Amino acid sequence: VSVDTADTELADEVHGVIVAIGNTARFYSYQIMNLHEVVNETIGDEKIAITHCSLCRSSLVFNRVLDGQELNFEISGQVYNNNTLLQDRETGSLWLQASGLAISGKLIGSQLEIIPAQVMTWGDFKNSFPVAEALSTNTGFERDYNRHPYLAYDGSEVIYFPLTSTDGRITNKWLVNGISINGEHMAFAERIIFGSRVQHETVGGEEVLALYDAETGVTSVLKPYNSSGDLLAFNYDFEEESFMDETGTSWTAFGLAIDGPLAGERLEQIAAPDMFWFCWSALHPDTRISEID
């Protein structure tokens, strides 16, 4: 449905998954995703699955075409390290929702392509994308979409199911954005990057840049290269409230150059889903945390 129609159903503070493909931007509200956890979707020619695990607070979007075969996903009713296991209807294989890796069944070992997506509130989304769409609550199911089944859980230290490992470097339910490149894993913690707004790191031999937008609470992880392939160094100007590079160009937190020599350029986004720290660290026990030795 349109933004105007959805606005009659959604409160400004409700979070949701943002998918932008071509000229289409869509919002998938947690009010719906908390109860269904998977949407099999088509945007243009792209067949994707929007997924959400309520226990890990992890939201990932996958390309659901694998080796030419279109897959349709549903919830298996099982979890691993508290993370929802998805099941494809075509083969019955089980997939980790937090990574898109098949862990059992005919397709075991297969990896779904992760589509970059972000999480923000409905209020921020409708202001940023006034001509857009949102998933309708008219789903064909009888559900109370005004009820959050895990509201107390999100704000507590409770973890429902066993973990294969725990990591006490930061608090279990801090939100982190995790990336994996060439076998190396790193987490960008919201409560750490909030202080600097900018973090440069090398992960798996590749340079990455994390920018934090304090207005929306969104961390974007990007490749810090301009269109000529030059590596750019960023900092945050707290007086101007702007992200700057060494050329004097100012950028949005989403990697769009808005003023200066590189105006109009856009940095390539890296898929970096956010989730609770306990989930990311259990699935990636050798992970680094940006800005922590």
C-alpha positions in Angstrom: 0.0 0.0 0.0 1.0 3.7 -0.3 2.8 5.6 2.4 -0.4 7.6 3.0 -2.5 4.5 3.5 0.1 2.8 5.7 0.4 5.9 7.8 -3.1 5.3 9.2 -1.9 1.9 10.5 1.7 2.5 11.6 3.1 4.6 14.5 6.1 6.7 13.7 8.3 4.9 16.3 7.7 1.4 14.8 10.8 -0.1 13.2 10.9 -2.0 9.9 13.1 -3.4 7.1 13.9 -1.0 4.2 14.4 -2.5 0.7 15.3 -0.1 -2.1 15.7 -1.7 -5.6 15.7 0.6 -8.7 13.1 3.2 -8.2 11.1 1.2 -5.7 11.4 1.6 -1.9 9.4 -0.6 0.5 8.9 -0.7 4.2 8.3 -4.1 6.0 7.1 -3.2 9.5 8.2 -5.2 12.5 4.5 -5.2 13.6 4.0 -7.7 10.8 7.5 -9.3 10.6 7.5 -10.2 14.3 4.5 -12.5 13.7 5.4 -13.9 10.2 9.2 -13.5 9.9 9.3 -14.1 6.1 7.9 -12.3 3.1 8.5 -13.9 -0.3 8.6 -10.8 -2.6 9.2 -9.7 -6.2 10.4 -6.2 -7.0 10.8 -5.6 -10.7 12.7 -8.6 -11.9 14.2 -9.3 -8.5 12.8 -12.2 -6.5 13.8 -11.7 -2.9 12.9 -12.9 0.7 12.6 -10.3 3.5 13.3 -12.2 6.7 13.3 -11.3 10.4 14.2 -13.2 13.5 12.4 -11.8 16.5 14.7 -13.5 19.1 17.9 -12.2 17.5 16.3 -9.0 16.2 18.1 -9.7 12.9 16.6 -8.6 9.6 18.1 -9.9 6.3 17.0 -9.7 2.7 18.1 -12.5 0.3 18.0 -13.2 -3.4 15.8 -16.3 -3.4 17.0 -17.5 -6.8 19.8 -20.0 -6.3 21.6 -21.6 -9.3 18.6 -20.7 -11.5 16.0 -22.2 -9.1 13.5 -20.0 -7.4 13.0 -20.8 -3.8 10.1 -19.9 -1.5 10.7 -19.7 2.2 8.8 -20.2 5.4 9.5 -20.7 9.1 10.6 -24.2 10.1 9.7 -23.7 13.8 13.2 -24.5 14.8 16.1 -22.3 16.0 19.9 -22.5 16.3 21.7 -20.2 18.7 18.2 -18.6 19.1 18.2 -17.7 15.4 15.2 -18.7 13.3 15.8 -21.6 10.8 14.1 -20.9 7.5 12.9 -23.8 5.3 12.5 -23.7 1.6 9.3 -25.3 0.3 11.0 -26.7 -2.8 13.6 -29.0 -1.0 12.9 -28.7 2.7 16.4 -27.6 3.4 17.0 -25.6 6.6 18.7 -22.2 6.4 20.2 -19.9 9.1 18.2 -16.7 8.9 21.2 -14.6 10.2 23.5 -15.6 7.3 21.5 -17.3 4.5 23.6 -20.5 4.9 21.9 -23.9 4.3 22.8 -26.1 7.3 20.8 -29.3 6.4 18.9 -30.9 3.6 19.5 -31.3 -0.1 21.0 -27.8 -0.4 23.3 -28.0 2.6 26.3 -25.8 2.2 24.6 -23.4 -0.2 24.8 -19.7 0.5 22.1 -17.2 -0.5 23.1 -13.8 -1.8 22.5 -11.1 0.8 20.8 -8.0 -0.5 21.9 -4.8 1.3 19.0 -3.5 3.4 18.6 -1.3 6.5 16.3 -0.9 9.5 14.7 2.4 10.5 11.5 3.7 12.0 8.4 4.4 10.0 8.7 8.1 10.8 12.2 8.3 9.3 11.2 6.2 6.3 8.2 8.2 5.3 10.2 11.4 5.6 13.0 10.0 3.5 10.8 8.1 0.9 7.5 10.0 0.6 6.7 8.2 -2.7 7.1 4.6 -1.6 5.1 1.6 -0.4 4.7 -0.4 2.8 3.6 -4.0 3.5 -0.1 -4.0 4.2 -1.6 -5.5 7.4 -4.2 -7.0 5.1 -2.2 -10.2 4.9 -5.0 -12.8 4.7 -4.2 -13.9 8.3 -6.1 -13.1 11.5 -3.4 -11.4 13.6 -3.3 -8.5 16.0 -0.5 -6.4 14.4 -0.7 -3.8 17.1 0.7 -6.3 19.6 4.5 -6.9 20.0 4.9 -10.5 21.2 8.5 -9.8 22.3 8.4 -6.3 23.8 9.6 -7.3 27.3 12.2 -9.7 25.8 13.9 -6.9 23.7 14.6 -4.8 26.8 15.7 -7.6 29.2 18.8 -9.8 29.6 16.7 -12.9 29.0 17.9 -15.2 26.2 15.4 -18.0 25.6 17.4 -20.9 24.2 21.0 -22.2 24.7 24.0 -20.7 22.9 27.0 -22.6 21.6 29.2 -19.7 22.9 29.0 -16.4 24.6 31.2 -13.3 24.4 31.2 -10.8 27.2 33.2 -8.0 25.5 30.0 -6.1 25.1 26.5 -6.5 26.4 24.4 -9.4 24.9 21.6 -7.2 23.6 23.6 -4.3 22.2 22.7 -4.0 18.5 25.6 -4.5 16.1 26.0 -4.5 12.3 27.9 -7.5 11.3 29.9 -8.1 8.1 31.8 -11.1 6.7 34.5 -10.6 4.0 36.8 -13.4 2.8 36.3 -15.4 5.9 36.8 -12.6 8.4 34.0 -11.2 10.6 33.6 -7.8 12.2 30.8 -6.1 14.2 30.1 -2.4 14.4 28.3 -1.7 17.7 25.8 1.2 17.7 26.7 2.3 21.2 30.4 2.6 20.2 30.1 4.3 16.7 27.6 6.8 18.2 30.6 8.6 19.7 32.6 9.1 16.5 29.9 8.6 13.8 32.7 7.2 11.5 34.8 4.1 11.6 37.4 2.9 9.1 38.4 -0.8 9.2 40.1 -3.4 7.1 38.2 -6.7 6.9 39.3 -9.7 4.9 41.9 -7.6 3.2 39.3 -5.0 2.1 38.8 -1.4 3.2 35.4 -0.7 4.7 33.7 2.4 6.1 30.9 2.6 8.7 28.8 5.8 9.0 26.3 6.3 11.8 23.3 8.6 11.3 22.3 9.8 14.8 19.0 11.1 13.4 17.7 7.7 12.2 19.9 5.4 14.3 21.1 3.7 11.1 24.6 2.4 10.5 25.6 2.2 6.8 28.7 0.0 5.9 30.2 1.1 2.6 33.2 0.7 0.3 35.1 4.0 0.7 36.2 4.5 -2.9 35.1 7.1 -5.4 34.1 6.4 -9.0 37.8 6.6 -10.0 38.8 4.0 -7.5 40.5 6.4 -5.1 40.4 5.4 -1.4 38.7 8.2 0.6 39.2 9.1 4.3 36.1 10.3 6.2 35.5 12.2 9.4 32.4 13.7 11.0 32.2 17.5 11.4 30.1 17.9 14.6 29.7 21.7 14.0 28.4 21.3 10.5 26.7 17.9 11.4 28.1 16.5 8.2 30.3 13.6 7.0 33.4 15.0 5.1 36.2 13.4 3.1 39.6 14.9 2.4 38.5 16.4 -0.9 36.1 18.7 1.0 33.0 16.8 -0.2 30.2 16.4 2.2 28.2 13.1 2.3 25.0 11.7 3.8 25.2 8.8 6.2 23.9 6.6 3.4 26.9 7.3 1.1 25.6 10.0 -1.2 27.9 13.0 -2.0 25.8 16.1 -1.7 28.2 19.0 -1.9 31.8 19.5 -3.1 34.1 18.1 -5.8 32.5 14.6 -5.7 28.8 15.8 -5.5 26.5 13.3 -7.0 28.7 10.2 -6.4 27.4 7.3 -4.4 29.5 4.8 -2.4 28.7 1.1 -2.8 26.8 -0.4 0.1 28.0 -3.6 1.9 25.4 -5.9 3.4 25.7 -5.4 7.2 22.5 -6.6 8.9 21.9 -5.5 12.5 21.1 -7.9 15.3 21.7 -8.6 18.9 25.4 -9.1 19.8 24.7 -12.5 21.5 23.4 -13.9 18.2 26.2 -12.5 16.0 29.0 -13.6 18.3 27.5 -17.1 18.8 27.4 -17.6 15.0 30.8 -15.9 14.5 32.8 -16.6 17.7 36.0 -15.3 16.1 34.5 -11.9 15.2 36.3 -8.6 15.8 34.5 -5.6 17.2 35.4 -2.3 15.6 37.3 0.0 17.9 37.9 -2.7 20.5 41.3 -4.6 20.5 
